[in-house]
Amino acid sequence: MPRRTLGIALFLFLSLALSMGLADHRAAAQDKPPADTKAQPPKASDHATDVEGKNQTDAKGQSPKQGVVWPGMTRAGTIVLPNGWSLKPAGRQSRIGDLPVQIAVHPVEPILAILHAGYGEHEVITVNGTSGRIIGRVTLPASFAGLVWSADGKRLFAGGGFDDRIYRFDHAEGLLSKKMVFEYPARKTLVAEPNPQEGEPAKTSQRVMAGLALTKDGKTLYVAAAFGHSLGRFDAESGAFQGEIPLAAGS
């Protein structure tokens, strides 16, 4: 056999032997049990959820390498709930305030007025309906329901909830200003009275605004009272109380 051919054959043989030796060494390392086999107690992070809301622990209580994601909105637009489930609504979402209860669409411009009446701030937020960007916000002492634009969109009316008030704002380019307050007669006397004890009926004169509507000419504001079971009428310009229509209990 030529010397060159013999050298090549020897080189191939040594390469094959070295490869087999490394493979055996890796197999032995994989079969070797870990140095510490003592069971570790589960951590709080083992019960966190991934982006899709699936539990990150496997059958042995061990967490894979996925990053921990806590409840809230993710970068992908998915909202992870405290119970581990996830929601991914269609369309684009905008982060606003706590517990929005009503949305009123501006009659001319792409602007949304959103009334909030939750645990946090009671307020009205204005949002650009095209971009989703928040334009402005005004805080209310209290709110429950009731939100309506004037026909030309230059004014916005919002219910004042258990304060038995209605608030009117001037509007321009998404910004609300010049707050005016509409009140029922004898409201100050009612507010000064102590609250009824648990189990007693609510104050008979307390209205609590639940719905607002303007007449076509914009001169009269009608107010539906949820607790007072009545339909009130105000002058939309001056705020003067013009009367009230009693309705049946539970109406």
Residue, then its C-alpha position, 0 to 999 in steps of 0.5 A: m500500500p502506498r505510504r500516502t494512502l496508509g497515512i490517510a487511512l490512519f487519520l480517518f481511523l483516529s478521527l472515528a475513534l475520537s468521535m466515538g469516545l466523545a459520544d460515550h462520554r456525553a452519554a455517561a454524563q447525561d445518565k449521571p444523576p444530579a448531585d442534589t436530588k432533594a425536592q425543593p419546595p415550590k416557589a410563588s413564581d412557579h404559579a405565575t402564568d405565561v403570555e397565553g395564560k397557561n400555567q408554567t409548572d409541569a407535572k413535577g412542579q418545576s418551571p420551564k425557562q419561559g419568563v414569568v408574566w404577571p396579570g395585566m396587559t402584555r406587549a402582544g396585546t393579551i390581557v392576563l387575568p389574576n386567575g391565569w386565563s388570558l383575553k385578547p380582544a379584537g382590534r386596538q385597545s387604549r388604556i383609560g381609567d377604572l371602570p368605564v360605565q358609558i361612552a358617548v360619541h361626538p356628533v361631528e368629530p372623531i372624539l369619544a367621551i367616557l364616563h368612569a364611576g368605579y373604585g378609582e377616580h370618578e371622571v370623564i375622559t375624552v379620547n381620539g377615536t382614530s388614534g386611541r390617544i387620550i386628549g383630556r380628562v375632568t374629575l367629578p365629585a361623584s358619578f353613576a351614569g348619564l352622559v350626552w353631547s349637545a347636537d352641535g358637540k359644543r357641550l357635554f352633560a354628565g350625571g353626578g350620581f348620588d350627589d343629585r347633580i348634573y354637570r355641563f361642560d363646554h367642549a372644544e377639540g376634545l378639551l372640557s372646560k367651564k363646568m356648570v352645575f345643575e341641582y334639584p331643589a332642596r338638594k342641600t337640605l337632603v345632603a345635610e341629613p344623616n344617611p339611613q341605617e342599614g335596612e332602612p329605606a333610602k331617602t325618598s328625595q334622593r334621585v341618583m342620575a341614571g340617564l340624560a337626554l336633550t331635546k332636538d332643539g337642545k333647550t331642555l335636558y331630561v334626567a332619569a332618576a334611578f332611586g327617585h323613580s322620576l323624570g326631571r326636566f332642566d333648562a339646558e342653558s340656565g340650569a333651572f329646574q323646570g319640573e319632575i314627572p313621578l314614575a312607578a316604584g322600580s321603574 
